[in-house]
């Protein structure tokens, strides 16, 4: 007894495309909501942490669109020179989650922006109400030991990822 399998890949592709094409607007809508929720939660994470300079960091999150395919192809970025340092920490105080260690290592040795780092640190610390003596000691400590992480971006992704997955499954399972 022999078994024969017959398949027409082109018919299968057309069938899948037809089934999915009606769901693409719903899928795109959920992906857009997912990205907006990440930004909202990341901004909340930044705003509730009073030990970081949050203004330019909050305003640096952007969604860019690449409209070359049917399903949403968007990129969410933090376009701040010090965003990675806030997320992962610096120098000996850097402590990225184990799942992001290789990603975080891409930022080692990079600069957090242009200009004089010491002057920027002093300006920031003075704006937080530290005295000149405290500013000097804190600046030295930061330059030697680094800063501890204040994760804001990836926790927002992880929080919203489960909801996105369940929404997409629900959309794809509806006939």
N, C-alpha and C positions, 0 to 999 in steps of 0.2 A: 504494500500500500504506500503510495506516495502522496505527499502534500504539495500543492502548488499555491503559491501566493501571487496574486496579481495586484498591481498597484499602478495608478497613474498619478505621478507626483504633481503634474500640472493641475489636474482636477482638484487634488487635495489643497494645493496652494490657493486656488481660486476660492474654494469653499472656506478655508480659514480666513482669507482676506475679506470675503463677504461678511462672515460672522463678526470679525473684528472691526470692520469699517464703521458699523453702526455704533460701536462702543467707544471709538476713539475720542469723541467729544467728552464723554463722561470720564474716561481715563485722564485726559488732559486737565479737566476741571479738578479732579482729585489731586493730581500732581501739583497744580498751581496752589491749591489750598495747603498742601503739605509744605511747600516752600515758604508760603506766607506765614504759616504757623511756626516754622523753624525760626524765621526772622523775628517774629513777635516774642517767642520764648527766649531767644538769644538776647534780644534787647532787654527783656525783663531780668535775665541772669546778670547782665552787665550793670543795669541800673541798681540792682539790689546789692551789688558789691561796691562798697564805698572806698575801697583801697586802690582802685584803678582809675586812670584818667579815661573817662567813658565817652566824652562828647564825640570826638572824631571816630572812635571805634563803633559807636552806635550808628552813626551816619554812613559808615563805610560798607555796610552790608547791601549787596546788590544781587538781583536776579537778571541774568542775561539770557537772551533767547537765541536759539539757533534753529531757524525754520526750514531745515533742509529735509526733514522727514515728517511723516504723518503724526506719530506720537511725539508728545512734548519732549523736546531736547533742550533743557534749560540748565544753566549753571548757577549755583549759588556761591558767591564769593564774599570774603571779608577783605576789602581792599584797603587795609590799614597796614602801614609798615610794621607795627608792633602787635598785630592781632595774634600771630602765632606765639609770641613771647608771653602774652597774657594767657592764652589757652594752655600752653604746656609748661610755662616757667622758663627760667634761664639758668645757665651755669650749674652749680652744684645743687640748686633747688629745683631744677627741672624734674618733673615727675609725670610724664605722659602715661596714659593707660597702656597696658601691654599690647593691646590690639593696634595702637597707633604709634608705637615706638619707631618703626621704620619711617613712617610719614613725618613724625616730629623731627627726626634726625635730618631731614631736608633743610631745616631752618638753622641748624647749628652753624655758628660762624658768620651768619648773615647779620647785617646791620639793621637796626630798628628805625631807620630814617636818616635824613641828612641833618647836618648841623652838629653843634656841640652837645654831646650826650650829657655832660656834667651840667651845663647851663639848663638844659631841658628838665633834668631831674630836680635841680635846685628850684626852678620856677614852679614845677608841679608840687613839690613838697611845701614850699612857702604858701602856695594857694590852699593847701590843706591845713595851714595854721601852725606849722612847726617853726620853732625858733631857729636862728642862724646856727647855733651849736648843734641842735638836733639835725638840721638839714645836712650839715657837714658829715656827721657820723652816719646818717642814713645813706647818704650818697656814697660814701666809702663802702659801707656794707653791701649795697646793691652792686657796685662795680666789682667788688671782690667775690661775693658769694652768689650774686644773681637775685632773681625774684621767684617767689613761689607761684605755682600755677593758679589761675582763676578761670577754670573751664566755663565757657559760656556757649560755644558753638556746637560741639559734639554732643553734650548733654541734651541740647534742644533737638538735634537730629534723632538721637536714640529715643527720646520721649515720644516723638511723633511717628517714628518708623512703624511701630506696631499697628497704629490706627490706619496708616496708609495701606499696609499689607492687607488688613481685613477689608478695607473699602474696595481695593482693586480685585480681590478674590470675589467679593460680592458682585461687583460689576461684571466680571468675566463669567460667573456662574449663572447670572440671569439670562434667560433665553430671549 
